[in-house]
Amino acid sequence: MSGLIRYAKFNLVGVVGMGVQLGVLAVLGRVMRGHYLWATAAAIEVTLVHNFVWHWRFTWRERRGDGVGWGRRMVRFQAANGAVSMVGNLGLMRVLVSGAGMPVVMANAVAIVCCSAVNFGLGEWWAFAGARGVEAGGLEARSGLGAWPPG
């Protein structure tokens, strides 16, 4: 599959995931008044699970039979995309909401878009990389980190 088609699929899942994240954030923002960072973190985690399932079934579906199971991919996805999304979203939320006075949901939409391209790269070259692709030159091979999770 061409990289352009995969990127389009990634963004389609991302747009739906953005709706999930913003919807969860809007609900949690009402329940957790004054705790927008906690509400954001919870909304991100719900969205990470949602997006992983759709990326597994849609965006990178042809890689499902390549010897890397969904459990290992979920760990990679959480470690990579989860870290970028948590650090990026929470950092930007603090700046945009507390610093610039932007409304919470609008600030989160900006943060999601800012993290998107990095998350695609991490998904393509590590979280959903094929077993041979990872060994031959994926993020693990280039970084010297070895296989993850160990064992």
C-alpha positions, -999 to 999 in steps of 0.1 A, spaced: 0 0 0 13 34 -8 23 57 20 -2 84 8 -31 59 11 -20 47 45 -17 84 57 -52 90 44 -65 60 63 -45 71 94 -62 105 92 -96 91 88 -92 71 120 -77 102 135 -107 123 127 -131 98 143 -107 95 172 -106 133 176 -144 132 178 -142 105 205 -115 124 224 -132 158 223 -166 142 232 -151 124 262 -133 155 272 -164 176 270 -183 152 293 -154 147 317 -149 185 317 -184 189 332 -179 162 357 -144 171 367 -147 209 368 -114 226 373 -94 195 365 -90 198 328 -56 181 327 -69 150 344 -100 150 321 -77 154 291 -55 124 302 -85 102 306 -99 113 272 -65 106 256 -64 70 270 -99 62 258 -89 75 223 -57 56 223 -76 23 227 -102 34 201 -75 44 176 -54 13 182 -83 -10 174 -91 9 141 -55 11 131 -51 -26 137 -83 -34 117 -81 -7 90 -49 14 87 -23 -14 90 -45 -44 86 -22 -61 60 5 -63 87 -17 -84 111 -3 -117 99 34 -108 99 44 -125 132 39 -95 155 8 -100 176 -17 -74 187 -5 -74 223 30 -65 213 17 -38 189 -6 -24 216 24 -21 240 43 -3 212 14 19 203 8 29 240 46 35 245 50 56 213 17 72 204 6 72 240 37 91 251 35 116 223 -2 122 229 1 125 267 31 147 267 21 168 237 -15 172 246 -10 179 283 19 203 276 0 222 250 -32 222 270 -15 238 299 0 265 276 -32 271 256 -57 269 285 -38 283 315 -15 305 295 -35 318 266 -70 314 280 -83 292 252 -114 271 258 -105 235 268 -121 216 239 -107 240 213 -72 238 229 -74 200 228 -83 201 191 -51 222 184 -30 198 205 -43 167 187 -35 182 153 0 191 165 8 155 176 -7 139 145 23 137 121 46 124 148 21 97 157 18 86 121 55 81 118 57 62 151 29 40 139 43 33 105 79 27 115 76 11 150 42 3 165 28 -13 133 61 -22 116 64 -57 103 86 -82 121 112 -81 93 108 -43 88 116 -37 125 146 -60 125 159 -47 92 157 -10 98 128 1 119 130 23 150 144 -5 172 172 -13 148 181 24 142 179 34 179 197 3 193 168 -3 217 163 -39 208 129 -57 207 101 -44 229 87 -57 250 116 -79 260 113 -116 260 
